[in-house]
Amino acid sequence: MQLSDVKIIKASPEDVWAAILNPEVLKLCVPGCTAMTGSADEGFEATVKQKIGPVSATFTGVVTLSDIDPGRAVTITGEGKGGAAGFAKGGANVSFEPMEGGTRLTYEAEANVGGKIAQLGSRIIDSFAKKLADEFFTRFQAAV
């Protein structure tokens, strides 16, 4: 599945950049996140509880950052395992552009799922992924 969108964050690019690298901010923004540790340099480890249709699972995973252009762009790659529910992995290219009144954040993401989750069908998974992305950025705007 592929997602792309543009979000306007009402904060300076410097503040947005600092927040996207902060595990405490990310923990607040990721829906269902119960733990987030690590750093931008070494990667983050996270635990996330989610219910997708009839499937509930606790995912544990690792997120790494690469192609870092401070304050301008970053590539985020992650993989999570949810036991019998399956797995999710993917990545996103995220860019930041200053604009009047804040920052234009653009992302292009791709994700793959397997296991019981994949059996739910692409329509359910795609709408769930879009909902999660929207919720993340709503929380991110509030946190920044």
Protein Blocks (a to p, Z undefined) as FASTA:
>chain_A
ZZdddddddbdfklmmmmmmpmklmmmmmghiabdcddfknopaddddddehjbccdddd
ddddehiaehkaccddddddehjnopcdddddddddddehiacdddddddddehjllmno
jklmmmmmmmmmmmmmmmmmmmZZ
